[in-house]
Structure formats: structure tokens, C-alpha cells
Amino acid sequence: MKISALYVCPVRGLMRFEPPEPRRLEQAARTAKSLGLEKLYLPVMEAALVGKHRAKIAYLDGIVQALDRVAQAGISAWLVAPCYRALGVIWPTPYVVTPVQHPMGEPVFLDGKVRYLKAFDWWRETATVEKRILGLREVVSASQGHPALSGWVVMERDFEWARPDVQNAEFVLKSFVSEIREKHEKGGVYLGIGWQELLHPEIVQELSKEVDGLRIAGFEKAPPGLEGEGSPGTELLQAAYAGTLARWLSKKPVEVEIGWGLREKMQDYDAWFETGKKFASQTLEGGIWFNLCDPEPGLYADPPWAIYPGLEEKGLLDQRLNPKYWVEDWINEIKTVKPLDKSNDLLDLSSEEYSSDPEMHFARLWHHFTKLI
């Protein structure tokens, strides 16, 4: 199985909406390549695309410089664009949120603070949709023809916070894909979703035909009904299960985000390796470590690290960009496992039957999956 990672700059973080610091990125990318990682995902923060013209141009130049450094390191990059959700926090532009506080809201970084806000249904707002398309268009134009850029993740978990109907979601996705295909004919385009879409499968089933594959994230929050033994390895199995379901529903290749489970105290690395082999035995396109590097201490008080205790020490690389002691062996182990397709044994129903009661089948099939694996 292929292993990749999201790269969030360990010097600049996310909340100031700056491009990655180039030298640290190149150093991290060289280490990632030496470890055998397949590619790096670089988030292009949507909030950086709506500021003053000079600031926006500087940000886009910084993204191109980041791609230059990735190319020099000899590894490929995918852009997550426009990215408004990363590392368990929503980083929105002002026109896709409402200022109304909500006790059950998700963490939203807005106007320099983390807030918990009510979702705003922007999908029917023509002006907002056009602004989002324009932002992506500018990223596509700036990065056109770059040798390091081999793919895109679009609409990263856009469906969760303000859920659209299929028609509106399809219009936006087709618009995004069209902008990319016009100037990047050869790169892959994946749709970024959360595991929550498996509880509302109609969007995934309909929209997956517009893209080359799916990228599943969202494991900062455990899926309901997927009980486990509470070890860090449980998250790997949950990710494998979600990916298997998504591949079945979409009939497309699937990559899944992993690593959030290591926020829990690691007790037994042997068990972690064994669970890793179970994860790798699934017929998935790959696993994406949720963040390559540990941040510098000066970022600990910033979101997302201030929101999720322990997150600051769960990268594959430490603050000096050296691999953690277990990482190289774990990746090598993962890459040698041959996948075994057990989906026919797991899935005892049609996709139509699943869609008739997805919450019930989601929990039921999990218990079946844990026995098969």
C-alpha cells in the first residue's frame, strides 16, 4: 500500500494563511522521499485567496515556490484546493459562514479566533459559488504545468457542515473539475469527503463519476457505532472499513486519512504494526498520514494544536524533521503487504439496500468487518 502525508508547515502553521516556509518544506520533502512516501498533499487555504490583491498574489507565488521545493526533493505533490477544512478545523472565508453561535457547532477559525458557529447554506448563493470557482481558477492558473504537481483534491469535506442537495453539489464539483481539466489534463482529481458521507451516501454515489477517486478524512472524530478496543490501532481499522465501503459505493479508488488514533497513548508498538498490516491488506489506493511534521513549540497555542491535545507530537517527523523511531520500519512493513479483496464476504447487500438505512448498515457491517479482518 502507498503511504503519503499532508504537509502543514511546522514553522508557520495555518492560522495566518501563509504559504509553507520553503527551506523547511524541501528538507521535509527529502526526508519523506527517503522514507518511501508516495507524495505530499499541500493545502491551499481558501481564506488566503480572498484578501487584497497583493497579498493574494504573494500567497500564490508562495504555493508555486512550495511546488518548486517539492520538485527539487524529487517527490510529487497534490494540491488540496480550495481548502477550507484541515486538521479538524474549518478555516472559512467570511461568505460561507454565519456569525450565529451554535453549542453543537464545529470549530471554525474566523477573525483570529476559534468559534463554534451555525452552518450557512451557501450552495444556493450564486455569488458565493462564483467566488469559490474564481479562487480555484487562480490557483490552477498559477500552478499550470508545474512538474511537481500530479493531482488535486477538491471540495475537501465541503458537504458536511452545510449539506447540499445532489444537484447543487454536482454543479459546484463539475465547475471545479472543469477548471482543473482545462489546464491540467494529466493530473488526477479526487473528491475529498469525510466518513460522514457514508451515512448520506447519495452524494458520493452520484458525484464519484465526475472524479478519478475519493479521499476520506474526518477521523479526528470517531464514527458512531464503530466500537473498538480503544487502542490507537482502532482508528486504522475504522479508516480501512470506511475506505472499503466508499470504494464499494463509488466504484472508484479510495485513499484514507490515518494517524489521528496516535493522539491516544501508545502502549504496544507490536500491536500497532499488526494492525497496520491489517489496514494495508485492504484494497485501498493508499493511506495519508494526517500531518507529516510536528510543529515548533511556538505553534502549540494556535489551532488546531490548542484544540486537540497531543496533536503536536503525532507527526511522522519530529520538530527537527527527523523520522520518529518507529516510522521507517512501519512504512516498509505497510508497503510489503499484499492486499486481499474480501469485499464480497463483507458486503451482503446491494448499494440500494444500504442506502435505505445507511446508519443501521454502517454499524452492522462494521461488526462483520472486524470479524473478517
Number of C-alpha atoms within 10 A of each C-alpha: 23 18 25 27 25 24 23 25 24 26 18 17 23 22 19 12 16 20 25 24 19 18 11 17 24 22 17 26 27 20 17 27 18 13 17 16 23 18 26 27 24 24 25 22 25 22 20 24 24 16 13 9 10 8 14 18 16 14 22 22 16 17 24 20 18 23 26 17 23 26 19 15 20 16 23 21 26 22 24 26 23 25 25 23 21 21 21 21 17 22 23 19 20 12 14 17 18 13 13 12 12 12 9 9 14 17 18 21 22 19 11 8 12 19 19 19 20 19 19 15 14 17 20 12 11 9 12 15 18 12 14 20 18 16 18 23 20 16 23 21 15 15 20 15 14 13 13 22 26 18 21 24 25 25 21 23 23 19 20 16 15 15 18 17 13 14 13 13 20 17 13 17 20 14 17 21 21 14 19 24 14 12 15 22 10 12 15 17 25 27 25 24 24 20 26 18 20 22 16 17 20 15 19 19 19 15 18 22 12 15 18 15 22 27 25 26 26 23 23 18 12 16 18 10 13 18 13 14 7 10 17 23 26 19 26 27 24 24 25 29 24 24 29 24 22 29 21 18 21 20 14 17 21 27 26 32 27 27 24 26 21 20 16 15 10 13 10 11 13 9 14 19 18 15 20 20 21 19 26 27 21 23 20 23 20 25 27 25 23 27 28 27 28 25 26 17 12 11 19 18 10 16 20 23 19 13 15 14 12 15 22 22 18 22 25 23 21 19 16 14 22 15 19 13 11 11 14 17 11 16 19 15 16 24 17 13 16 13 15 13 13 15 16 9 10 20 17 12 10 10 16 12 11 20 19 11 12 18 15 13 17 21 16 13 18 20 16 14 20 14 9 11 16
